[in-house]
Amino acid sequence: MASYGVDVDPAKIEGKYTAIVACWILGNGCLFSWNSMLTIEDYYGYLFPDYHSSRVLTLVYQPFALGTIATLAYLEAKINTRKRNLFGYALFFIGCLMVLILDLATSGKGGLGTFIGICVVSAAFGVADAHVQGGMVGDLSYMLPELMQSYLAGLAASGALTSALRLITKAAFENSKDGLRKGAILFFAISAFFELLCVLLYAYMFPKLPIVKYYRSKAASEGSKTVSADLAAGGIQTPARVQAEEDPKQLERLSNKQLLMQNIDYALDMFLIYALTLSIFPGFLSEDTGKHSLRDWYALVLIAMYNVWDLIGRYIPLLEFLKLESRKGLMIVILSRFLLVPAFYFTAKYGDQGWMIMLTSFLGLTNGFLTVCVLTAAPKGYKGPEQNALGNLLVLFLLGGIFAGVTLDWLWLIGKGW
């Protein structure tokens, strides 16, 4: 079996650009299924007009995601990363198939029973998200920052791709009978195929990339027990046991509590970014933006613009002179984003669709940019196991922010009736 010494220069190891592409695809797979469900809200709005599907499905998704990631973050040091990520991607695949089966079995009819079935799938997506997102961010936290950036860009790309597909399918099926349903079926068929691709990619290709094997071997030498299965899949024996016999102190690490206390500002950054974003997107944009010349295309265009600019924002930190790394600067910018709440309120009440599209684009741009800045800046100066744990903790606060945001999103309905 091959082995990499920890003193090897990572820049000289092959597979960096292949790993960047693989991370982008795996990032896509983490949210492709969920974004597909969000993007066909016009179909679910038609099937379940009285259930506020855009808000309820998100509210169902988040407690399962948050509860699962809290458990996984607490147990992170003992969990097999390979099994964790493969379980998550497989659950995404099964969930997509279940949506298809449910729609075909009910012949595209609504009703409470069908809606409960969709909610169950939404909860499964939440569990899968916690497994994959926490597992991948933790895993990539001790690797090259470019891999983390590519993975995060893939998360945003899933939203942009699903929005583009939704606009295409809506245009293609708009004048046909059951057009919304045909578009939705096509969406989840594509999602199921894509999730299966991610299962195969992570299982057979990703662990065998030289750059990935190098960093996992390095993490194992620093005491990580979570990478052993992935190292074995990549053809490498873990050196952790040998090193432990030579120098047990080398394997000591900070506790989760110590890591959190040292990085509490980064954790709050992640919470605040997503609490604001999800208090506006997608519920407010789907239901509360009024009637305009774009008619039923309006919410789809807003969601598409958010997703496209979120993707663009995640590539801006590649330009070093635009990357924001100051801890104080990050907090100031993130707190300043809360001015978007009154901006959206008054634009929805008095502005036209052009202003709303611009605001939504800015919301996406800042969301993507700040997410990458925080997650690439935070896990520095620690050993591999500590970086993995910190990555999981930051995803915990990210999902906590999302849960807070989707809860606060209901406040927009005050005074509007149910």
N, C-alpha and C positions, 0 to 999 in steps of 0.2 A: 504493500500500500504506500501511496505517496505521502509526503509530509512537507510542511513549509515551516521554516524557522521564522521566529518572530522578528528577526533582524533584517529580513528581506525588505527591499524597497517596494512598496505597493505599486508605485508607478511603473515598475518593470514587469509586473505580473500581467499575463494575458487575460483577456475576457472582460475588461472594464466596460467597453462600449456594448458588448453583448449583454452584460449584466444590467446596464442602464436601460436598454430596450426591454429586457425581461421584467425589470422593476416597474416600468411604465405599464406593461400589459397586466401585471399582477395588481397594480394600483387600480386599473380599470375594473378588474374583476371584483375588487372589494366593494364597489358601489354601483356596478352596472345594473344589477338586478333591482336594487332599491330605487335607483334613478329611473329605471324603466317604469316602476310602479308609480313614482311621482309624476312622470311625464305623461302618463295616460290618464291623468286626473279628469280630463274632459269625458272620458269613457265611464269612469266610475261615478262622476257627477251625474251622468245620464242614467246609469243603472240604479244609483242610490241617492236620489235627489234630496232626501230628508235626513241624511246621516252625516253631513259635513265630512265627506270621505277624505278630503285633502288634509284636514286637521286630525281626524280620528286615527287614520292609519299611521300618521307620524307619531301621535301620542301613544299608540299601542307599541310601536317599534322601539321607542326610546327607553322605557323602563327595563325591557328585556336586554337591550344593549348595555345599559348602564349597570344593571345588576350583575350581568355576566362579566363585564370588564372589571368591576370592583373585585369579584371573586378571583378572576384570573390574575389581576395585578397583585393581589395579596399572596397568591400561591406561585407567582411567576418563577421563582428560583427552582421550583420542583417540577415544573411542567415541561414536557417534551415539545419543543417548538415545532418540530416537523409534524407530529400528530395533530397539534393544535391548528396549524394553518391548513393542513389537508382536510381536517374535519370542517373547518369554516367554509372553504371553497366547495366541498362536496355538499354541504347544507344549502349553500346558494343555488347550486345546480338542482337539487331535489325540490327546493322551493319554487323555482321557475317552472319545473315540470308540473308541480301541484297546481299552480295558477292556470296553466294550460288545461290540465285535466278537469279542474273545477268549472272552467268556462265551457268546455266542450260537453261536460256531463249535464250542465244546466241549460244548454243551448243559448247561452248569453242572456239569461234572465236574471233580474235582480232579486230582491227580497232579503229578509233578515238572515236566513240561513246561509245564503251565498256570501253576504257581507261578513258574517262571523268567520266563514272559511277564509276569506281574503285577510281578515284580521289575524288569524292563526298563522298564515304565511308571513304576514308582516312581522309578527313576533319572532318567527324563525329567522327571518332576515336580520333582526336585531341581534340575536344570539350569534349568528354567523359573522356579522360585522365585528362584534367584540372579539371573537376568536382571531379573525384575520387582521383587522386593523391594529389591534394591540400587539399581536404576534409579529407582524411585519415591521411595524415602527420600532419595536424593541430590538428585533433582529438587525435592522439596518442602522440603528443608532450607533453601533460600534464599527460600522463600515464607512466607506467614503461618503461625504456629504452629498456628492453628486447622485449616489444611488437613492438616498432619502428624497432628494429633490425630484428625481424622476418618478419615484413611487407616488409622491404627493401630487405631482402633475398628472399622473395617471388617474388618481382619484377624481380630479377636476375634469379630465378628458372624458370620463365616463358620463358626466353630466352633459358636456357639450355634444358628445356623439349621440346620446339618447335624444337630446333636444333636436338635433339635425334630422335624425331618423323619424322623429315624431312629426316634424313639419313636412317631411317628404311623404310619409304615409298618409297624413291628413289631406295633403294635396292630391295624392293618387286615388284615395278612396272617398273623397268628399262627396262626390255625386253618385256613389254606388250604394246599393241597399246594404245595410249593416256595415257601413264604412268604418265607423268607430271601432266596432268589434273586430273586423278584419285587421285593422291597424294594430290593435292590442294583441291579438293572437300572434301576428308577425313579430311584434316586439319581444314577447316572452319566448318565442321559438329561437330568436337570435340570442337572447340572454342566456338561455339554457346551453346553447352551443358554446358561447363564449366562456361560461363558467366551467364547462367540461374542459375546455382548452387550458384554463388556468390550473385546474387540478393536475392535468398531465404535465404542464410546464413546471409547476413547483415540485412535482414528484420526481420527474426524471431528468430535467435539464438544469434548473437553477442550482441545486446543490453541487453539481459537477463543474461549475464555472471556476476557473483557477482563482480569480479575485475573491470569490465568495468562500472558497475553501481556505484561502489564506486567512481571512478575517475570522472565520469560525475556529480555525486552529489556534489563532492568537487568543481568542476569547476563552477557549478551553484551557489554554496554558495559564490563564489568569483566574481559573477556578469555575468557569461557567459549566453547569451540568445540563443546560437546556439544549445544547447544540450537538450532543453526542450522536443522536439518530441521524441528523443531517450530515454530520461528518462521515458517518459510516456509509450513508447513501452516496457521498462524494468520493469514497475510497480512501478516507483518512482515519488513522487511529488517533484518538484523543490523547494529548500528552499530559492532561490534568493530573492523573494519578501519580505519574512519575514525579512531576514537579511538587506535588503535595508532600511526597516522601522526603524530598530534598529540602523544602522550605515551606512548612505549613502556614507561616505568617503571610506568605505571598498570596494565599487564597482567601485571606480575610477581606471582607467587603463591608461597606456602609449599609445600614439597614434602610428599609423603605422610608421610615420616618425621618432618618437623618438626611436622606436624599431629598425628600419633599421639603424639609425645612431649609435646606440650602438652595432650593430652586422654587420656592413658593411663588415668586413673582412670575416665573415662566408658567407655572401651573395656572395662576390667576389669568395670565394673558390668554391661554387657550380657552379657559372658561368664558371670559368676557367676549372674545372674538365670536364664538359660536352662539352664545346667549343672544347677542344682538342680531346676528345674521338669521338665526332660526325664528326670532320673534317677528321677522318680516317675510322670510322666504321659507316654504312656498305658500303658506296659508293666506297671508295678507295679499300676496300678488295674485293668488288664484280666485279670491272671492271679493276683495274689497277695493278694487281699483276703478270701479265705475264702468260705464258703457262708452265706447269710443268707436271710431271709424273702422278699426281692425276687427270689431265684433268678437266672435268666438276665437279668433286667432290671437287676441290681445294677450291673454294670460300665457299662451304658449310662447309668444315672442318675448315677453318679459323673462320667463324662465330660461329661454334660450340665451338671451343677452347676459343674464346673470352667470350662466354656466360658461359661456365663451370668455367673459372677462375674468372669471375666477381662474380659468386655465391660463390666460395671458399673465395674470398676476403671479402665478406660481413659477413662471420662467424669468421674471424680472430680476430675482436675486442672483441669477447666473451672471449678471453684470455687477462685478464687485463694487463699483462706485455707487450703485443704487441699493446695495444690500444693507439692511438696518440690523446692527448687532448690539447697539447700546441697550442695556437692560432698562435704563430710565427712559430712553427714547421710545422703545417699544411700548412701554406702559402708557406714556403720554399720548402716542398716536392711537392706541387701542381705546383709551378712554374718550378721546375726541370723536371716535366713530359714533358714539351715542347721540351726537347731534343729528344723525340720520333719522332718528325716530320722529322728531317734530318735522323734519324735512319731508319725510314720506307722508305724514299725516296731512300737511297743508298742500302737498302736491296732489294727493288723491282727492282732496276736497276742492281745490281751486285750479290746479294745473292741467295741462293737456297731456296727451300720451307721449309726446316727445320728451318732456321733462321727466316723466316717470321712467321712460326707457333709459335716460341718462343716469338717473339716480340708482336704478337697479344695476346698471353696468358698473357704477362706482362701488356699490355694495359688493359685487362679485370680485372686482379688481383688488380691493383692500383685503377681502377675506383670504384670497389666494396668496397674496404677497406676504401678509403677516403670518399666515400659517407656516409657510416655508421658512421665513426668517426665525421664528421661535423654535421650530423643531430641528433646524440645522445648527442653531447657536447653542441650544441648551445642553445636549449630552457631551460636553467637552471637558477634558481634564479628569476623566474617570476611567476605571478599568472596564473591560468588556461586560462582566456581569452587572456592574452598577449602571452602565449605559443602557443595557437591556431593561433593567428595572425602571430606570427613569423614563425611558420611552413609553413603557406601559402606564406609568403614573400620569404622564402628559396626555395620553389618549383617554385615560379615565376622566381627567378634567375636561378634555374636549367633548366627550360624550355627555358629561354632566352639564356643560354649557348648552349643548344641543337640547337636552331634556328641559332645562330651564327656559330656553328660547321657545320651544313648541308649546310649553305651558303658558308663557306670557303672551303668545300669539293669540290666545283666546280673548285677551283683553280688548282686541280690536272689534270684537263683536258686541261690546257693551253699548246698549242703546239702539242696537239694530234688530233686536228680536232674534228668535231661533227658527 
